[in-house]
Amino acid sequence: MQTNLETLRAEMDELRQTVERLQRRPPRLGRGGRLLLVGFGLLLGLMLDRLAHGEAYANPQGDKDLTCKSLTVLGPGGKATMKLGTDEDGGIIQINGVDGNPRTIVAVAPKQGGGLINLFDTKQKLRIVLEGNDNGGQIEKR
């Protein structure tokens, strides 16, 4: 009888250890949980792939407007190739070469005058100025 009691106690101790070990182990994911985890991993991988290639896509937004104080468009080398902004006279559009240097500036002339277009060469030298004003306009070649 003593051996049966010792055997029973040994089995109970083993059972307690097994239960404690199972309670310490993190719960296993079922089939649905594993599928959800794989799906999330694929989605995250696709998002990171898009970021790595510098691609961004916009969904059509209907008739919504973009409102900001300025906008800079970067070229392939990371330099600004276009800038949209304002100054004390009004709006400015600056178009740059891939080197980041200005080639064309379209703006409002000083003192809130007429339209102004400045054309530059590749060495940043102003070559042509077109200006419209209340008396007509002028073209200046430099």
C-alpha positions in Angstrom: 0.0 0.0 0.0 2.9 2.3 0.8 4.3 1.9 -2.7 1.0 2.8 -4.3 0.8 5.9 -2.2 4.3 6.9 -3.1 3.6 6.2 -6.7 0.5 8.3 -6.5 2.4 11.2 -4.8 5.1 11.0 -7.5 2.5 11.2 -10.2 0.8 14.1 -8.5 4.1 16.0 -8.2 4.8 15.3 -11.9 1.3 16.5 -12.8 1.8 19.7 -10.7 5.1 20.4 -12.5 3.5 19.9 -15.9 0.7 22.3 -15.0 3.1 24.9 -13.7 5.3 24.6 -16.9 2.2 25.0 -19.1 1.1 28.0 -17.1 4.5 29.7 -17.6 4.5 29.0 -21.4 3.1 31.8 -23.5 -0.2 30.8 -25.2 0.1 29.4 -28.7 -1.7 31.1 -31.5 -4.4 29.1 -33.2 -4.8 28.8 -37.0 -6.7 32.1 -37.2 -4.1 33.9 -35.1 -1.2 32.6 -37.2 -3.0 33.7 -40.4 -3.6 37.1 -39.0 0.0 37.4 -38.0 1.2 36.3 -41.5 -1.2 38.8 -43.1 0.0 41.6 -40.9 3.6 40.7 -41.7 2.9 40.8 -45.5 1.2 44.2 -45.2 4.0 45.6 -43.2 6.5 44.3 -45.7 4.6 45.8 -48.7 4.5 49.2 -46.9 8.2 49.1 -46.1 9.0 48.1 -49.7 7.1 51.2 -51.0 9.0 53.5 -48.5 12.3 52.0 -49.6 11.6 52.9 -53.3 10.4 56.4 -52.4 7.0 55.7 -54.0 3.9 57.4 -52.8 0.4 57.1 -54.2 -2.6 59.3 -53.5 -6.1 58.3 -53.8 -8.5 60.5 -55.7 -10.0 63.0 -53.4 -12.7 64.5 -55.5 -12.8 68.3 -55.4 -10.6 68.7 -52.3 -8.0 71.5 -52.1 -4.4 71.4 -50.9 -3.6 74.4 -48.7 -0.1 75.2 -47.5 2.3 78.1 -47.2 4.8 76.7 -49.5 5.6 73.6 -51.5 9.0 72.2 -52.6 9.3 69.4 -55.2 12.6 67.5 -55.0 14.3 66.0 -58.0 16.1 62.6 -58.4 19.2 63.9 -56.6 17.2 65.2 -53.6 17.6 68.9 -54.6 14.7 71.3 -55.0 13.6 71.4 -58.6 10.4 73.5 -58.0 9.3 75.8 -55.3 5.9 77.4 -54.8 5.6 80.1 -52.3 4.9 83.8 -51.5 6.7 87.0 -50.6 5.5 90.5 -49.6 4.3 91.1 -53.2 2.4 87.9 -53.9 3.0 84.4 -55.2 6.3 83.0 -56.5 7.1 80.0 -58.7 10.7 79.0 -58.9 11.8 76.3 -61.3 15.3 74.9 -60.8 17.6 72.6 -62.7 18.6 69.2 -61.2 21.6 71.0 -59.7 19.1 73.0 -57.5 20.0 76.4 -59.1 17.2 78.6 -60.5 16.4 78.7 -64.2 13.0 80.5 -64.1 11.2 82.6 -61.6 7.6 83.7 -62.1 6.4 86.2 -59.6 4.6 89.5 -58.9 6.8 92.4 -59.6 8.1 94.5 -56.6 5.6 96.9 -54.9 2.8 94.6 -56.0 3.3 95.5 -59.6 2.5 93.4 -62.7 3.7 90.0 -63.6 7.4 89.2 -63.7 9.4 86.4 -65.3 13.2 86.1 -64.8 15.2 83.6 -66.9 18.6 82.5 -65.7 21.5 80.6 -67.4 23.2 77.5 -65.9 25.7 79.8 -64.1 22.8 81.5 -62.2 23.2 84.7 -64.2 20.0 86.6 -64.9 19.7 86.8 -68.7 16.1 87.9 -69.6 13.5 89.8 -67.6 9.9 90.0 -68.8 7.6 92.4 -66.9 4.1 93.5 -67.4 2.7 96.6 -65.8 -0.1 99.1 -66.1 1.6 100.9 -68.9 2.3 97.9 -71.0 5.4 95.7 -70.6 9.1 95.4 -71.2 11.6 92.8 -72.1 15.1 93.3 -70.9 18.0 91.2 -72.2 21.1 91.1 -70.0 
